[in-house]
Amino acid sequence: MAAPLTIGQAADLVDVAIQKVWLKGTVEDRQFYKKFCNVTTGVTDYYMKDTSLSGLGSASRVVESATITSETPVQGFDQTYTQVLYGKLMSFSWHMWKFGIKKRDLTRVVNELKKACITRREELLHERLDAAGLTSYTTSDDSGNYSVTTTGGDGLALRSASHTREDGGTAWSNVVSDGTTSNMNLDYPGLKALHRVAALVKTPKGKPMVVAPNRVIVKEGTAAHFRAMEIKGALKANKIPGEFSNDGAAIGDFELVATPYLLGTGDGTSTTNLSSATNWHALDSNLLSDEGGMQYFESQPIQLDDQEVVYRTKEIQYTSTMAFAYGHNDARGFFSSEGDNT
C-alpha cells in the first residue's frame, strides 16, 4: 500500500508564499461504455449465469389429411458472469490534511478516487473491444498482471469468422468483410461490407435476421475517426464518399462514437500489447439488450466511502469502490474489424 501524502512530498501546499494551488484532475467525467454495453444495475448475486431458448424456423404446408409437422426449439449457450470488486485508496498524514489540504480548500481531491474508478471501468470494457479477436489477454493494474478470458457462450472470441450456430448449422461471421477482403479499414467500401456481413447473420434456427448496424465506434483522434467524420458529411448529403458522381449513397448515416479509451486491434499476434489504432467496431443498438451484445452487471455503483482515521498515526484515509461483472454470451448484432485489410 502506498504511503500517505506528507508535507515533505508536497511542501508547496503549506508554503504561505504561494497564494494559489490548483487541483488538476486526472480525467474528465466522460463515460462511453453504455454505448456498447447493455447495463444491468442492482445485481445481488455473486455470479450470474444466462442461457437461451431459440425460436422456430418456418411453418410448413399441411396437405389434406396430413398431420402438422412439428418442430422444437434448441437450447442456446451458457455464460457465467462473476462479480469483481475494484477500488482505490488515498491517504494523507494528519499534518498534510489539516495544514495543506483543508487550508487550501482542496478536500475535493478525494473525488479523484471516484474518477479513478470511472477510468478503470472504461479501460476494462474497452479492452474487450481491443481484444475482440482474442479468447484471452493479459491486463494489469496496481495489484499486478492477470489474465482475462473473453470468450462468449460459444467458446469463441467476440469477433470471429466462425461463430457456432445453436442448432449446429452453418457458422456465421461478424468480421467486416466484402467476401474477398476481411478486416476492412473504415471507409465507404468497409461500411458497405459491414452491412453485407450484417445481412448474412442468421437466427439460431438458420433463418434471416433483421440486423441494421447504426453505431460505429472508433478511437478518438485517429485516421479512422477523421475518415468517419468525412463519410458522415457525404452521407448526410446522400452522396457517395470520395466520388463526384450523381449516384446516391448505398448506406445511411450512422451514430459515431469516438472514444479515447480504445488502444489497438487485439490481433492474434499480441496478447499483451494492443498497439494499433486502426480497429473499429459497429453494432445494431436495437439488438443491444439482455439477450445479446456486451453485458455489464453492476452490484455496486461507484461510491466514495466515509473518511477513516488510523488510530495510532492519525493518518486520514479515503477509498472509492465499485463492483461489477462483464462479458458477452451472444455476439449477434456486434461487428468488428482490425482495419488492416487482411
C-alpha positions as CSV (number, residue, x, y, z in Angstrom):
1,M,0.0,0.0,0.0
2,A,1.3,3.4,-0.9
3,A,2.4,5.7,1.9
4,P,0.3,8.7,2.8
5,L,0.9,12.1,1.2
6,T,3.1,14.1,3.6
7,I,4.3,17.7,3.9
8,G,7.7,16.5,2.7
9,Q,6.2,15.3,-0.6
10,A,4.1,18.4,-1.3
11,A,5.7,21.3,0.7
12,D,4.1,23.9,-1.6
13,L,0.7,23.2,0.0
14,V,1.8,24.7,3.3
15,D,4.1,27.4,1.9
16,V,2.5,30.8,2.8
17,A,4.4,32.4,0.0
18,I,2.2,30.5,-2.5
19,Q,-1.2,32.0,-2.8
20,K,-2.9,29.7,-5.3
21,V,-2.8,25.9,-5.6
22,W,-4.8,24.3,-8.4
23,L,-6.2,20.8,-8.4
24,K,-5.6,19.2,-11.8
25,G,-7.9,16.3,-12.2
26,T,-6.6,13.1,-13.8
27,V,-9.6,12.5,-16.1
28,E,-12.8,14.1,-17.3
29,D,-16.0,12.5,-16.3
30,R,-16.8,11.2,-19.8
31,Q,-18.2,7.7,-20.0
32,F,-18.6,5.7,-23.1
33,Y,-19.2,2.1,-22.0
34,K,-23.0,2.5,-22.2
35,K,-22.7,3.0,-26.0
36,F,-21.7,-0.6,-26.5
37,C,-22.8,-2.4,-23.3
38,N,-26.2,-3.4,-22.1
39,V,-26.3,-2.2,-18.5
40,T,-28.0,-4.0,-15.6
41,T,-27.8,-2.5,-12.1
42,G,-28.9,-3.7,-8.7
43,V,-27.4,-7.1,-9.1
44,T,-27.4,-9.0,-5.8
45,D,-25.8,-12.4,-6.8
46,Y,-22.1,-13.1,-6.7
47,Y,-22.3,-14.7,-10.1
48,M,-24.9,-14.7,-12.8
49,K,-25.5,-17.4,-15.5
50,D,-27.6,-17.0,-18.5
51,T,-28.7,-19.2,-21.4
52,S,-31.4,-19.0,-24.1
53,L,-34.0,-20.9,-26.0
54,S,-34.3,-20.4,-29.7
55,G,-37.5,-19.7,-31.6
56,L,-38.6,-21.8,-34.5
57,G,-37.9,-21.9,-38.2
58,S,-40.7,-21.5,-40.8
59,A,-44.2,-23.0,-40.9
60,S,-44.8,-25.9,-43.3
61,R,-47.8,-26.5,-45.6
62,V,-50.3,-29.1,-44.5
63,V,-51.7,-31.4,-47.2
64,E,-55.1,-32.9,-47.0
65,S,-55.5,-35.4,-44.1
66,A,-51.8,-35.0,-43.1
67,T,-50.6,-34.1,-39.6
68,I,-49.0,-30.8,-38.9
69,T,-45.2,-31.0,-38.9
70,S,-43.7,-30.4,-35.5
71,E,-40.5,-28.6,-34.6
72,T,-38.8,-28.0,-31.3
73,P,-36.6,-25.0,-30.1
74,V,-32.9,-25.6,-29.3
75,Q,-31.2,-24.5,-26.2
76,G,-28.6,-21.7,-26.5
77,F,-25.2,-21.4,-25.0
78,D,-24.5,-20.8,-21.3
79,Q,-22.4,-17.9,-20.0
80,T,-21.3,-17.1,-16.4
81,Y,-20.6,-13.6,-15.1
82,T,-18.7,-13.2,-11.8
83,Q,-18.7,-10.0,-9.7
84,V,-15.3,-8.4,-9.0
85,L,-14.6,-5.6,-6.6
86,Y,-12.4,-2.7,-7.7
87,G,-11.2,0.1,-5.6
88,K,-8.6,2.8,-4.8
89,L,-7.3,4.2,-1.6
90,M,-5.8,7.7,-0.9
91,S,-4.2,8.7,2.4
92,F,-2.8,11.8,4.0
93,S,-0.7,12.5,7.0
94,W,-2.6,14.4,9.7
95,H,-0.4,17.4,9.2
96,M,-0.9,17.5,5.4
97,W,-4.6,17.1,5.7
98,K,-5.0,19.9,8.3
99,F,-2.5,22.4,7.1
100,G,-2.3,21.6,3.4
101,I,-5.4,20.0,2.0
102,K,-8.1,21.6,4.2
103,K,-6.5,25.0,4.4
104,R,-6.1,25.2,0.7
105,D,-9.7,24.0,0.2
106,L,-8.5,21.0,-1.7
107,T,-10.7,18.4,0.0
108,R,-12.3,17.7,-3.3
109,V,-9.1,15.9,-4.2
110,V,-10.8,12.8,-2.7
111,N,-13.2,12.9,-5.7
112,E,-10.3,11.8,-7.8
113,L,-10.9,8.4,-6.2
114,K,-14.2,8.1,-8.0
115,K,-12.6,9.3,-11.2
116,A,-10.0,6.5,-10.9
117,C,-12.8,4.0,-10.7
118,I,-14.5,5.6,-13.8
119,T,-11.2,5.3,-15.7
120,R,-10.7,1.7,-14.8
121,R,-14.2,0.7,-15.8
122,E,-13.8,2.4,-19.2
123,E,-10.4,0.7,-19.6
124,L,-11.6,-2.8,-18.8
125,L,-14.7,-2.6,-21.0
126,H,-12.8,-1.0,-24.0
127,E,-10.1,-3.7,-23.7
128,R,-12.9,-6.2,-24.7
129,L,-13.1,-4.3,-27.9
130,D,-9.4,-4.1,-28.4
131,A,-9.1,-7.8,-27.7
132,A,-12.2,-8.7,-29.7
133,G,-10.3,-11.2,-31.8
134,L,-8.7,-12.9,-28.8
135,T,-10.1,-15.6,-26.4
136,S,-7.9,-14.2,-23.6
137,Y,-5.4,-11.5,-22.9
138,T,-3.2,-10.1,-20.1
139,T,-4.0,-6.8,-18.4
140,S,-2.5,-5.1,-15.4
141,D,-3.3,-2.6,-12.7
142,D,-1.7,-1.5,-9.4
143,S,-2.3,-5.0,-8.0
144,G,-0.3,-6.7,-10.8
145,N,-0.9,-8.6,-14.0
146,Y,-3.7,-11.0,-14.5
147,S,-5.4,-12.9,-17.4
148,V,-8.8,-12.0,-18.7
149,T,-10.9,-14.6,-20.6
150,T,-13.0,-13.0,-23.3
151,T,-14.9,-15.9,-24.8
152,G,-18.7,-15.9,-25.3
153,G,-21.2,-18.6,-24.9
154,D,-20.0,-20.4,-28.0
155,G,-16.4,-20.5,-26.6
156,L,-15.1,-18.2,-29.3
157,A,-13.8,-14.6,-29.3
158,L,-16.2,-11.6,-29.6
159,R,-15.0,-11.2,-33.2
160,S,-14.9,-14.5,-35.1
161,A,-15.4,-15.7,-38.7
162,S,-16.9,-19.0,-37.4
163,H,-19.4,-18.3,-34.6
164,T,-21.1,-21.6,-33.8
165,R,-24.8,-21.6,-34.5
166,E,-27.0,-23.1,-31.7
167,D,-28.7,-25.7,-33.9
168,G,-25.4,-26.9,-35.3
169,G,-25.9,-25.3,-38.7
170,T,-23.6,-23.2,-40.8
171,A,-21.3,-21.0,-38.7
172,W,-21.7,-17.2,-39.0
173,S,-19.2,-14.3,-39.0
174,N,-19.1,-10.8,-37.5
175,V,-15.8,-9.9,-39.1
176,V,-16.2,-6.9,-41.5
177,S,-15.6,-8.4,-45.0
178,D,-16.8,-7.9,-48.6
179,G,-16.4,-11.6,-49.3
180,T,-12.8,-11.2,-50.5
181,T,-11.0,-8.9,-48.1
182,S,-11.6,-9.2,-44.3
183,N,-10.9,-6.7,-41.5
184,M,-11.6,-3.9,-43.9
185,N,-10.4,-0.4,-42.9
186,L,-13.0,2.2,-42.1
187,D,-14.0,3.8,-45.4
188,Y,-17.0,3.7,-47.7
189,P,-16.3,0.1,-49.0
190,G,-15.7,-1.0,-45.4
191,L,-19.1,0.3,-44.3
192,K,-20.8,-1.4,-47.2
193,A,-19.0,-4.6,-46.2
194,L,-20.3,-4.1,-42.7
195,H,-23.9,-4.1,-43.9
196,R,-23.2,-7.1,-46.2
197,V,-22.0,-9.1,-43.2
198,A,-24.9,-8.0,-41.1
199,A,-27.3,-9.2,-43.7
200,L,-25.8,-12.7,-43.6
201,V,-26.4,-13.2,-39.8
202,K,-28.9,-15.9,-39.1
203,T,-31.1,-16.8,-36.2
204,P,-30.3,-19.8,-34.0
205,K,-32.5,-21.8,-36.4
206,G,-30.7,-20.5,-39.5
207,K,-33.4,-18.1,-40.6
208,P,-32.8,-14.5,-41.8
209,M,-32.4,-12.0,-39.0
210,V,-33.0,-8.3,-39.2
211,V,-29.7,-6.6,-38.3
212,A,-29.0,-3.0,-39.1
213,P,-25.7,-1.6,-37.7
214,N,-26.3,2.0,-36.8
215,R,-23.5,2.8,-34.4
216,V,-19.7,2.9,-35.2
217,I,-17.0,3.0,-32.5
218,V,-13.5,4.3,-33.2
219,K,-10.5,5.6,-31.3
220,E,-10.7,9.4,-30.9
221,G,-8.2,11.4,-32.9
222,T,-7.2,8.6,-35.4
223,A,-7.4,8.4,-39.1
224,A,-10.4,6.1,-38.7
225,H,-12.1,8.9,-36.6
226,F,-11.4,11.6,-39.1
227,R,-12.4,9.5,-42.1
228,A,-15.7,8.5,-40.4
229,M,-16.5,12.2,-39.9
230,E,-15.8,12.9,-43.6
231,I,-18.0,10.0,-44.6
232,K,-20.9,11.1,-42.4
233,G,-20.8,14.5,-44.1
234,A,-21.2,12.9,-47.5
235,L,-23.9,10.5,-46.3
236,K,-26.0,13.3,-44.9
237,A,-26.0,14.9,-48.3
238,N,-26.9,11.4,-49.8
239,K,-23.6,11.5,-51.7
240,I,-21.1,8.7,-52.2
241,P,-18.0,9.5,-50.1
242,G,-14.9,10.2,-52.2
243,E,-16.8,10.4,-55.5
244,F,-18.3,13.2,-57.7
245,S,-21.0,11.0,-59.3
246,N,-24.7,11.7,-59.3
247,D,-25.4,8.4,-57.6
248,G,-26.9,8.4,-54.1
249,A,-25.1,6.6,-51.2
250,A,-25.9,2.9,-50.7
251,I,-26.0,3.2,-46.9
252,G,-27.5,5.7,-44.5
253,D,-26.0,7.9,-41.8
254,F,-24.8,6.4,-38.5
255,E,-24.0,7.4,-35.0
256,L,-20.3,7.9,-34.4
257,V,-18.7,7.2,-31.0
258,A,-15.2,8.5,-30.8
259,T,-13.6,7.3,-27.6
260,P,-10.1,7.9,-26.2
261,Y,-10.0,4.5,-24.4
262,L,-9.6,2.2,-27.4
263,L,-6.0,1.1,-27.8
264,G,-5.5,-1.3,-30.7
265,T,-6.5,-4.3,-32.8
266,G,-6.1,-7.1,-30.3
267,D,-4.9,-9.4,-33.1
268,G,-3.7,-12.9,-32.6
269,T,0.0,-12.0,-32.6
270,S,-0.1,-10.0,-29.4
271,T,-1.9,-10.7,-26.2
272,T,-0.4,-8.0,-24.0
273,N,0.4,-5.1,-26.4
274,L,-2.7,-4.0,-28.2
275,S,-0.7,-1.4,-30.2
276,S,-2.5,-0.5,-33.4
277,A,-5.2,2.2,-33.6
278,T,-6.8,1.0,-36.8
279,N,-9.5,-1.1,-35.2
280,W,-13.2,-0.1,-35.5
281,H,-16.4,-1.7,-34.3
282,A,-20.1,-1.4,-35.1
283,L,-23.4,-2.6,-33.6
284,D,-27.1,-2.5,-34.0
285,S,-28.2,-0.6,-31.0
286,N,-31.7,-2.1,-31.2
287,L,-30.2,-5.5,-30.6
288,L,-28.2,-4.4,-27.5
289,S,-30.3,-6.0,-24.8
290,D,-30.4,-8.6,-22.1
291,E,-30.5,-11.2,-24.9
292,G,-27.4,-10.2,-26.8
293,G,-24.3,-8.0,-27.1
294,M,-21.8,-6.9,-24.5
295,Q,-23.2,-7.1,-20.9
296,Y,-22.4,-5.1,-17.8
297,F,-23.8,-6.3,-14.5
298,E,-23.4,-3.9,-11.6
299,S,-23.8,-4.9,-8.0
300,Q,-22.3,-1.8,-6.5
301,P,-22.1,1.6,-8.3
302,I,-19.0,3.7,-7.8
303,Q,-19.1,5.2,-4.3
304,L,-16.8,7.3,-2.1
305,D,-16.6,5.6,1.3
306,D,-16.5,7.5,4.6
307,Q,-13.3,9.0,5.9
308,E,-11.3,6.7,8.1
309,V,-8.7,7.8,10.7
310,V,-5.9,5.4,11.6
311,Y,-5.9,5.4,15.4
312,R,-2.2,5.1,16.0
313,T,-0.9,7.6,13.4
314,K,-4.0,9.8,12.8
315,E,-3.5,9.2,9.1
316,I,-6.5,10.2,7.1
317,Q,-7.8,7.6,4.5
318,Y,-10.4,7.7,1.8
319,T,-11.4,4.8,-0.5
320,S,-13.7,4.5,-3.5
321,T,-15.0,1.2,-4.7
322,M,-17.2,-0.4,-7.3
323,A,-18.2,-4.0,-8.2
324,F,-19.4,-5.4,-11.5
325,A,-19.2,-8.3,-14.0
326,Y,-19.0,-8.0,-17.7
327,G,-18.7,-10.1,-20.9
328,H,-20.9,-11.5,-23.6
329,N,-22.9,-14.6,-24.5
330,D,-24.4,-14.0,-27.9
331,A,-22.4,-11.7,-30.3
332,R,-25.2,-11.2,-32.8
333,G,-25.6,-7.5,-33.6
334,F,-21.9,-6.7,-33.0
335,F,-19.3,-6.4,-35.7
336,S,-15.6,-5.7,-35.6
337,S,-12.6,-5.1,-37.8
338,E,-8.9,-4.8,-37.2
339,G,-8.9,-2.3,-40.1
340,D,-5.8,-3.7,-41.8
341,N,-7.5,-5.3,-44.9
342,T,-6.1,-8.7,-44.2
